[in-house]
Structure formats: structure tokens, C-alpha cells
Amino acid sequence: MCLALVGLLTSVLLVTGCDRKSTAGRSRTTALPPPTAESTVRRLITPQDKVSPHVFAAQSNFTATMGQASSPERPRIAPELVPQPGLVIADDRAEEHDWHGVVLVPKNLGGAVVSTARVEVQSVEVHPLANGSVRVWARLKNRTGHREKIQIGCAFNTQEKPNPATPKFHEIELPVDFIDVFFVSPKENINAYTFLIRNPPGAPH
């Protein structure tokens, strides 16, 4: 079972698709399937034991899904995270030119998220990319009624490295209503990701 924890820095950890099985005895020479969008989808929707699965979504709330109408609520992407290779913003629309077109969402987002007094994670999507990596989207709702500074980060677990390094945090401004953020995995063969939110150093919790 995946858990969400609130840390000492009022961090929100969203852990989905996480593999709790020990890697002891697992052969490091086991051949992995080619890093493609299809192999990423298979890994996330049919996980190993004690792994939180993902399911298919009909369309994206963040980008214009192939053959589908765009979301009625236009994305508002944090400008601190744009530009990004493979992602184009035009007329308040996000277009992913490296995207495979499949939208995956955590099967039980509510059971994997802990909200803070400042921020609520409203939705999360995983977009498998053509090269076998993923783009993780999240919509953050401001619960304070005024602008806030927050820090966000995302750590990715791969089949080869189940224990990721501490992620780099980005400081962004949270508008009075909501903001959309994304992270692209630096490697392929993703089997888990951890989305984090924390207050900037010195900010009240």
C-alpha cells in the first residue's frame, strides 16, 4: 500500500506506483523491455505486488487529448517550469509533441495524498512519452485565499535505481485559486514517482 506523509517541512509526499518489494536477490542483469511508451504503460497499469496501480483516463485535464475536446478549465502552468523540450504553450493550451497520447491516473489518488493547510493536490496524471520517459502533471489548489510561495519537487524510481536521489526543488508562486505543474523523468523504465510540496525555508508552516 502506498502512503502519503507530512514531513517536518510541511511536505506533501505523493507516492504512486511505488514498489515495496525488496530488490534483494533480483538479478541486475535481467533484460528489460525496450524503453517505450507501451512498456511504461504496462509497468504502471499492471504493477507488481504491493504497488499502487494506475488506470486509463478518457482525456487529459492539462493538455488537449488526441481526438478529445480540451478541458473546460484552461490549464494555468507555472511559468517557472516553462519552456520545456517537447512542450509548447500557445493560446493558453499545452501541447506535448513528445507525448504518446495515453493518459494514466492513480487508481486511488485520495488514498495517496495528504493535503496541507495551504495546498491541496486536486489531480495527478502521468503522460507516457515516446522515448519511454514520463511527464507527471499535478493541479495544486490554493486553500489560503491569497498568493503563496511554495516549493515543489519530484523524485523518480526506475527499475535499475529503486531508491532515487533527493529531487531538486523549484520555488513557484501559487495564485489564489490553482496552478498546474509538471515534471519529466530524467530516465526511462519508471516504476514509481514521488511528488513533493513544501514551504520555502523560513516560511510559517
Backbone bond lengths (Angstrom), bond angles and torsions (degrees), N, CA, C in turn:
res aa  C-N    CA-C-N  psi(-1)  N-CA   C-N-CA  omega(-1)  CA-C   N-CA-C  phi
1 M - - - 1.463 - - 1.519 109.41 -
2 C 1.325 116.81 137.08 1.453 120.48 -179.98 1.514 109.97 -88.21
3 L 1.317 115.45 144.57 1.446 120.97 -176.54 1.511 110.84 -121.16
4 A 1.325 116.35 150.99 1.453 121.93 171.52 1.509 107.48 -115.74
5 L 1.313 117.17 135.46 1.449 121.63 -173.66 1.511 111.00 -125.35
6 V 1.328 116.87 147.53 1.446 121.88 171.37 1.516 107.67 -104.18
7 G 1.330 117.12 118.81 1.451 121.35 -174.90 1.513 112.88 -92.81
8 L 1.331 115.50 -172.88 1.454 121.24 -176.63 1.515 112.74 -67.40
9 L 1.337 116.81 -22.63 1.456 120.32 179.94 1.521 111.05 -100.01
10 T 1.321 116.14 25.01 1.459 122.13 -176.51 1.523 109.82 53.18
11 S 1.301 114.94 47.19 1.464 120.88 178.48 1.513 109.24 -87.07
12 V 1.317 116.27 144.38 1.453 121.58 170.48 1.514 106.73 -106.42
13 L 1.309 117.07 122.77 1.455 121.20 177.82 1.514 108.39 -108.64
14 L 1.322 116.14 116.75 1.447 121.43 174.48 1.509 107.10 -102.19
15 V 1.333 117.29 113.65 1.448 121.26 -176.93 1.511 108.16 -115.10
16 T 1.320 117.22 115.84 1.451 120.19 -179.42 1.513 109.21 -132.91
17 G 1.314 114.76 148.73 1.444 119.25 -179.42 1.511 112.48 65.07
18 C 1.346 118.12 25.29 1.462 119.48 -171.71 1.521 110.79 -87.53
19 D 1.317 114.84 137.09 1.461 121.81 -177.09 1.515 108.66 -95.27
20 R 1.326 116.98 111.40 1.458 121.69 179.54 1.517 112.49 -89.95
21 K 1.308 117.80 -5.43 1.465 120.46 -177.16 1.519 110.12 -72.89
22 S 1.311 115.92 138.61 1.460 119.89 179.75 1.513 110.30 -64.18
23 T 1.343 114.98 144.24 1.454 119.32 177.56 1.516 112.10 -91.92
24 A 1.339 116.72 2.84 1.462 120.32 -179.77 1.519 109.47 -61.41
25 G 1.299 115.98 133.27 1.455 120.65 177.86 1.506 114.01 82.34
26 R 1.332 117.47 -7.25 1.447 120.14 -179.51 1.531 108.49 -78.31
27 S 1.286 116.31 129.50 1.466 119.89 -176.88 1.515 110.30 -67.97
28 R 1.329 115.42 129.71 1.452 120.77 178.64 1.522 111.37 -79.66
29 T 1.330 116.41 -8.87 1.450 119.67 -178.70 1.525 111.97 -100.98
30 T 1.344 116.76 4.66 1.451 120.33 179.53 1.521 109.74 -61.40
31 A 1.317 115.48 128.61 1.458 119.77 -177.81 1.524 110.06 -70.64
32 L 1.318 115.68 131.66 1.456 121.42 177.01 1.524 109.25 -96.83
33 P 1.333 117.07 153.05 1.467 118.50 175.67 1.522 109.58 -65.22
34 P 1.325 117.39 158.20 1.461 119.60 178.60 1.533 110.51 -55.60
35 P 1.340 118.14 143.20 1.471 120.65 -179.22 1.525 111.00 -74.66
36 T 1.319 115.10 91.60 1.461 121.65 179.19 1.514 109.10 -125.45
37 A 1.322 116.34 168.67 1.455 120.17 176.03 1.524 110.86 -60.84
38 E 1.345 116.44 -37.43 1.466 119.98 -178.55 1.528 111.83 -64.96
39 S 1.325 117.89 -41.78 1.464 119.62 179.71 1.528 110.54 -68.60
40 T 1.325 117.53 -32.86 1.467 120.63 175.93 1.521 110.57 -64.64
41 V 1.314 116.96 -44.23 1.465 121.18 179.29 1.513 110.44 -60.63
42 R 1.332 117.46 -46.20 1.467 120.49 -179.41 1.528 110.85 -60.53
43 R 1.320 116.80 -40.73 1.463 120.62 -177.75 1.526 111.32 -66.18
44 L 1.334 117.81 -35.84 1.461 120.66 -175.58 1.528 114.12 -86.27
45 I 1.337 117.90 -28.46 1.465 118.68 -179.19 1.522 112.36 -93.04
46 T 1.330 117.81 -20.63 1.469 120.78 177.08 1.524 108.01 -126.21
47 P 1.313 116.96 70.08 1.465 120.50 -175.21 1.519 112.30 -75.94
48 Q 1.322 114.37 171.97 1.454 120.65 175.20 1.523 109.32 -74.28
49 D 1.340 115.43 177.98 1.461 120.50 -179.91 1.519 111.01 -57.09
50 K 1.339 116.11 145.17 1.459 124.11 176.31 1.527 112.41 60.99
51 V 1.318 115.30 31.80 1.459 121.17 177.07 1.520 108.34 -117.77
52 S 1.317 116.45 133.95 1.456 120.80 179.28 1.521 109.71 -73.52
53 P 1.326 118.67 119.45 1.471 120.25 -175.20 1.528 112.79 -83.57
54 H 1.326 114.23 163.57 1.453 122.70 172.19 1.523 108.42 -109.78
55 V 1.318 115.82 159.98 1.459 121.87 176.82 1.529 108.28 -130.87
56 F 1.328 115.19 162.48 1.455 120.25 178.85 1.523 110.59 -75.30
57 A 1.327 116.21 143.89 1.464 122.07 172.74 1.522 108.45 -113.11
58 A 1.324 116.26 148.94 1.463 120.32 -176.80 1.521 112.08 -66.63
59 Q 1.328 116.62 -36.75 1.449 120.22 -179.77 1.513 109.91 -155.60
60 S 1.326 115.39 169.56 1.455 121.20 -178.05 1.521 111.47 -94.00
61 N 1.322 115.94 145.74 1.456 121.42 172.18 1.525 112.04 -90.14
62 F 1.326 116.95 -2.47 1.455 120.91 -173.91 1.522 113.35 -114.84
63 T 1.317 117.96 -32.93 1.459 121.91 -179.14 1.516 109.66 -133.46
64 A 1.308 115.36 164.68 1.463 120.37 178.67 1.522 108.84 -74.48
65 T 1.333 116.48 110.08 1.464 121.58 -179.30 1.525 110.38 -73.99
66 M 1.315 115.31 142.79 1.464 119.61 -178.42 1.517 111.53 -54.93
67 G 1.323 116.63 123.43 1.458 121.21 176.38 1.515 114.43 76.84
68 Q 1.321 118.59 3.50 1.458 121.54 -177.71 1.520 109.98 -120.05
69 A 1.315 115.73 155.11 1.464 120.32 175.56 1.521 109.38 -70.35
70 S 1.317 115.80 150.69 1.458 119.38 179.82 1.518 110.56 -72.01
71 S 1.321 115.54 162.79 1.452 121.48 -179.82 1.518 110.40 -61.94
72 P 1.341 118.68 139.73 1.469 120.28 177.83 1.524 112.46 -65.08
73 E 1.318 117.41 -23.25 1.458 121.38 177.34 1.515 107.87 -101.14
74 R 1.338 116.29 107.14 1.458 120.60 -174.77 1.520 110.91 -62.12
75 P 1.330 117.08 136.43 1.462 119.54 177.86 1.526 111.41 -61.95
76 R 1.313 115.91 144.62 1.461 121.93 172.79 1.518 106.03 -123.23
77 I 1.327 115.83 95.76 1.453 121.30 -171.76 1.516 110.02 -87.83
78 A 1.317 115.99 134.71 1.459 121.45 -179.92 1.523 109.63 -56.89
79 P 1.340 118.63 119.08 1.472 120.24 -176.78 1.519 113.27 -63.04
80 E 1.336 117.07 -21.37 1.463 120.10 179.14 1.525 112.18 -64.92
81 L 1.343 117.18 -19.42 1.462 121.50 -175.59 1.525 112.94 -102.70
82 V 1.317 118.17 2.94 1.462 122.50 -177.75 1.531 107.36 -122.52
83 P 1.326 122.18 140.81 1.473 125.83 10.16 1.527 113.14 -81.85
84 Q 1.309 115.15 160.68 1.456 122.39 179.48 1.519 107.89 -142.24
85 P 1.315 119.14 130.72 1.472 120.05 178.77 1.522 111.57 -53.67
86 G 1.322 115.11 134.60 1.456 120.37 179.75 1.504 114.52 87.83
87 L 1.344 117.85 -6.49 1.458 122.14 -177.74 1.517 109.20 -123.98
88 V 1.338 117.14 127.91 1.461 123.24 179.41 1.519 108.39 -123.63
89 I 1.328 116.66 132.90 1.463 122.21 176.61 1.519 108.05 -109.22
90 A 1.320 117.03 120.56 1.458 121.74 179.52 1.522 108.97 -144.80
91 D 1.347 116.26 129.04 1.473 121.35 179.45 1.519 111.32 53.10
92 D 1.340 115.81 45.04 1.460 121.92 178.94 1.520 112.56 60.57
93 R 1.316 117.16 24.85 1.461 121.49 177.19 1.522 108.49 -120.30
94 A 1.310 115.32 140.26 1.465 120.98 177.14 1.526 108.75 -101.58
95 E 1.315 116.64 125.01 1.456 121.89 177.78 1.522 108.70 -119.28
96 E 1.330 115.79 125.17 1.461 121.52 179.96 1.523 108.87 -102.02
97 H 1.312 116.98 105.37 1.457 120.39 -178.17 1.524 112.26 -80.84
98 D 1.324 117.28 -9.92 1.468 120.83 177.17 1.520 111.87 -105.13
99 W 1.314 117.08 10.59 1.458 123.11 -172.84 1.522 110.51 -88.47
100 H 1.335 115.70 142.77 1.459 122.30 179.21 1.527 111.80 -80.30
101 G 1.324 118.06 -19.45 1.464 122.21 178.20 1.513 114.93 101.66
102 V 1.337 118.20 -7.09 1.463 122.34 179.64 1.528 109.71 -92.04
103 V 1.330 116.46 137.33 1.463 122.26 177.86 1.525 108.57 -113.47
104 L 1.335 116.63 122.56 1.456 122.03 176.36 1.524 109.33 -115.20
105 V 1.335 115.92 143.22 1.461 121.01 177.26 1.525 108.71 -132.35
106 P 1.340 117.82 150.46 1.469 119.68 175.70 1.525 110.31 -58.99
107 K 1.320 116.15 136.76 1.463 119.99 -178.62 1.515 111.70 -64.51
108 N 1.333 116.97 -33.24 1.464 121.08 -178.88 1.518 108.90 -132.46
109 L 1.321 116.66 73.61 1.462 120.08 -178.76 1.523 111.31 -63.75
110 G 1.327 116.60 -40.29 1.462 119.71 -178.36 1.512 113.14 -60.70
111 G 1.317 117.40 -32.13 1.453 120.31 179.88 1.513 113.59 -82.73
112 A 1.352 116.77 -6.42 1.455 120.36 -176.97 1.521 113.15 -110.51
113 V 1.327 117.36 -1.88 1.463 120.55 -173.52 1.518 110.70 -120.64
114 V 1.301 116.06 136.65 1.458 122.72 169.42 1.518 107.21 -116.74
115 S 1.316 117.41 123.04 1.454 121.36 179.22 1.523 109.73 -87.31
116 T 1.326 115.85 151.05 1.456 120.91 173.87 1.520 108.54 -100.16
117 A 1.325 115.74 178.35 1.455 119.89 177.95 1.522 111.19 -67.56
118 R 1.327 117.51 -19.84 1.462 121.27 -177.21 1.524 114.07 -98.79
119 V 1.322 116.66 -39.04 1.461 120.74 -168.71 1.522 110.79 -131.75
120 E 1.331 114.95 138.86 1.460 121.68 172.42 1.523 108.61 -120.75
121 V 1.329 117.07 131.09 1.466 121.52 174.73 1.525 107.07 -84.10
122 Q 1.339 116.23 108.27 1.460 120.02 -174.64 1.518 112.85 -82.80
123 S 1.317 117.48 -38.35 1.465 119.73 -178.66 1.518 110.00 -155.95
124 V 1.317 115.00 154.67 1.460 122.58 178.56 1.525 107.82 -137.94
125 E 1.334 116.02 137.08 1.456 121.65 175.38 1.519 109.32 -133.00
126 V 1.332 115.35 148.51 1.459 121.69 172.65 1.530 107.23 -116.63
127 H 1.329 115.44 124.94 1.466 121.32 177.21 1.525 108.90 -110.16
128 P 1.346 118.85 105.92 1.466 120.63 175.89 1.526 110.45 -64.72
129 L 1.323 116.45 130.87 1.454 121.44 -178.44 1.523 110.65 -98.40
130 A 1.312 115.25 162.94 1.468 120.93 -172.27 1.524 112.89 -61.00
131 N 1.328 117.89 -29.70 1.476 120.28 -176.25 1.525 112.97 -89.18
132 G 1.337 118.12 6.09 1.453 121.20 178.12 1.513 114.35 95.95
133 S 1.316 118.69 -6.03 1.464 121.30 174.08 1.538 109.05 -88.54
134 V 1.317 117.62 -177.40 1.467 120.85 -178.16 1.520 109.88 -135.61
135 R 1.334 115.43 154.54 1.455 121.35 168.86 1.530 106.65 -114.47
136 V 1.334 116.04 123.12 1.461 122.02 -179.60 1.528 108.47 -101.78
137 W 1.314 116.21 120.85 1.462 122.93 178.54 1.533 109.55 -103.73
138 A 1.327 116.15 147.83 1.466 120.85 174.83 1.522 108.95 -146.75
139 R 1.317 116.45 140.00 1.474 122.14 174.35 1.524 108.18 -105.05
140 L 1.331 116.15 122.44 1.453 122.81 -176.97 1.518 109.62 -107.71
141 K 1.320 116.56 123.47 1.458 122.08 179.58 1.523 109.94 -98.14
142 N 1.318 115.74 131.82 1.464 122.10 176.74 1.528 108.64 -80.28
143 R 1.318 117.45 124.64 1.456 121.66 -178.01 1.527 112.49 -103.70
144 T 1.358 117.32 4.00 1.464 120.04 -174.20 1.523 113.55 -97.15
145 G 1.341 117.69 -23.82 1.461 120.29 -177.10 1.517 113.71 87.11
146 H 1.328 117.95 1.54 1.463 121.18 175.81 1.519 108.95 -144.22
147 R 1.323 117.13 163.58 1.458 121.40 -176.83 1.527 110.95 -62.98
148 E 1.315 114.61 145.78 1.455 120.93 -178.62 1.524 109.76 -137.24
149 K 1.312 116.51 151.30 1.452 122.50 168.32 1.524 107.98 -98.71
150 I 1.325 116.63 129.79 1.462 120.73 177.33 1.523 108.49 -135.14
151 Q 1.316 115.62 165.17 1.456 121.33 175.18 1.517 108.58 -119.84
152 I 1.324 115.60 138.65 1.458 120.87 -179.05 1.525 109.44 -129.30
153 G 1.325 115.21 151.86 1.453 121.53 177.46 1.518 109.58 -155.15
154 C 1.318 116.19 165.55 1.466 119.82 178.43 1.522 108.80 -148.20
155 A 1.323 116.03 126.41 1.458 122.39 177.56 1.525 108.68 -106.56
156 F 1.319 116.39 139.77 1.463 121.71 -178.04 1.520 110.35 -117.41
157 N 1.336 115.14 133.23 1.456 121.88 173.24 1.525 108.28 -99.06
158 T 1.318 116.51 136.02 1.455 120.65 175.28 1.520 109.43 -115.90
159 Q 1.316 115.34 167.61 1.460 119.87 178.90 1.523 110.36 -60.04
160 E 1.346 116.45 -35.21 1.456 120.73 -178.20 1.530 112.08 -80.77
161 K 1.346 116.97 -32.57 1.465 121.90 -178.10 1.530 109.49 -127.65
162 P 1.361 116.70 85.21 1.467 119.87 -176.71 1.520 113.58 -69.67
163 N 1.343 118.46 -16.52 1.462 122.08 179.44 1.527 109.00 -114.16
164 P 1.340 117.39 96.99 1.465 120.40 -173.96 1.521 112.30 -74.20
165 A 1.334 115.47 159.58 1.458 121.00 175.42 1.524 109.75 -73.42
166 T 1.323 116.64 162.30 1.457 121.34 177.85 1.529 109.38 -59.59
167 P 1.327 117.89 128.46 1.466 119.59 -175.67 1.526 112.28 -74.55
168 K 1.308 115.17 158.42 1.462 121.32 172.89 1.522 108.85 -78.04
169 F 1.327 116.82 134.01 1.458 121.01 178.70 1.525 110.40 -96.89
170 H 1.328 115.30 142.02 1.457 122.84 176.65 1.528 108.37 -114.82
171 E 1.309 117.31 131.74 1.459 120.69 176.89 1.521 109.00 -90.53
172 I 1.323 116.11 127.61 1.457 121.33 179.97 1.521 109.31 -131.33
173 E 1.319 115.26 163.02 1.460 120.84 175.34 1.519 108.98 -97.19
174 L 1.308 116.08 127.43 1.456 122.34 179.01 1.521 108.50 -94.71
175 P 1.347 118.57 115.21 1.470 120.51 178.18 1.524 111.58 -63.62
176 V 1.315 116.42 177.94 1.466 120.01 -175.96 1.523 111.92 -69.70
177 D 1.338 118.07 -17.32 1.467 118.82 -178.81 1.534 112.10 -112.24
178 F 1.341 118.29 -72.50 1.460 118.86 -177.47 1.514 109.98 -154.76
179 I 1.324 114.83 165.36 1.463 122.14 174.65 1.520 108.02 -145.59
180 D 1.342 116.54 148.45 1.460 122.11 176.58 1.515 109.02 -107.11
181 V 1.320 116.55 136.04 1.459 121.78 -179.92 1.522 108.84 -131.18
182 F 1.328 116.10 161.19 1.458 119.98 179.10 1.515 109.64 -149.15
183 F 1.333 114.92 157.77 1.461 122.64 174.28 1.517 108.17 -139.23
184 V 1.329 116.35 141.53 1.458 122.22 176.91 1.523 108.67 -109.11
185 S 1.310 116.39 131.36 1.462 119.75 -179.99 1.528 110.06 -66.95
186 P 1.334 117.72 135.34 1.466 120.10 -179.95 1.526 112.74 -75.51
187 K 1.334 116.89 -14.12 1.464 121.34 -178.54 1.524 110.07 -130.20
188 E 1.333 115.67 171.26 1.459 121.52 175.79 1.535 109.24 -96.56
189 N 1.334 115.70 -171.71 1.465 123.36 178.10 1.526 111.87 56.69
190 I 1.325 116.04 44.39 1.463 121.76 179.78 1.524 110.30 -73.14
191 N 1.334 116.18 132.74 1.464 119.08 172.06 1.524 112.13 -125.14
192 A 1.337 117.91 -0.28 1.463 121.06 177.55 1.510 109.72 -164.99
193 Y 1.323 115.62 155.63 1.453 121.20 173.69 1.514 108.79 -148.46
194 T 1.320 116.17 150.48 1.462 121.88 -179.38 1.521 108.26 -127.56
195 F 1.309 116.75 114.71 1.462 122.47 179.64 1.519 108.50 -95.42
196 L 1.343 116.67 129.99 1.458 121.09 -174.27 1.524 111.43 -124.74
197 I 1.326 115.11 143.54 1.470 122.72 173.52 1.518 107.18 -131.30
198 R 1.340 115.62 136.43 1.452 118.40 176.05 1.529 109.40 -149.16
199 N 1.317 115.93 160.85 1.459 121.19 175.63 1.521 109.69 -74.33
200 P 1.327 118.66 149.03 1.477 120.20 173.25 1.512 110.86 -61.33
201 P 1.321 118.74 153.47 1.479 121.07 178.26 1.520 111.11 -55.13
202 G 1.313 116.10 133.13 1.456 121.42 179.22 1.515 115.20 89.16
203 A 1.337 117.10 -10.98 1.464 119.43 179.48 1.516 110.12 -78.84
204 P 1.349 117.62 147.66 1.466 119.46 176.95 1.518 110.76 -66.31
205 H 1.322 116.83 147.08 1.466 120.91 -176.68 1.515 110.45 -81.67
